[in-house]
Amino acid sequence: MADNLQKAGQQDRSRINVNERWELQYWTKELGVSAEELQQAVKAVGPSVTAVRTHLRK
């Protein structure tokens, strides 16, 4: 489900949605990787930020 930017509230920072442009930009900057590297990591281990961070450290 796409994020509704009209709804205010706590954002789920435990999951990465690479289908949202703004979220892809945020996480590539936060993790210091390219969009392609981030997309491949999410494809390999799923959208969990913890799993992606661990995968990228390898």
N, C-alpha and C positions, 0 to 999 in steps of 0.2 A: 504494500500500500504506500502511496506517495505521501510525503510530509505535507501537511496543510500549513502553510506559512501564515495563514490568517488566524490560527489558533495560538494563543499565548499559553505558555506552560513550560514545564521542565522538559528539556530535550533528552533523548536517549543517547547518551554518549558512550554506551557500552557496545553499540553496533554501528557498522559502517555501511551506508547505502551508496554504492558507487553509481547508482542510476540518477542521483540528484547532483547536478553540476556544482552547486554551492558546497555540498557535503564532500564531494570528491576534492574540490579545491582546499577545503579546510584540512582534510586528513592527509593530503599529499604534503602540505606545508608542515603540519603537526609531526608527521613521521619522517619527513625529509626524504621522500621518494617521489618518483615520477608517477603519473596517473596510470601508466601501463603496469608498472611494478605493483602498485596498490591493487589494481584490478586482478592481476595474476595471483596475488597473495590471498585476496578474498575468495577467488575461485578455488584455490587450493585448500584453504582451511575454514572458510565460512566468514560471516560478517562480524564475528566477535573481535573487538579491539584487542583484547588480551591475546587471542590466538594469532591475530595478524602481527602484532608486535613481536611475539615469540618467533613466528615464521620468518620475519624480516631480519631478525638477529642472526639467523643461521647462515 
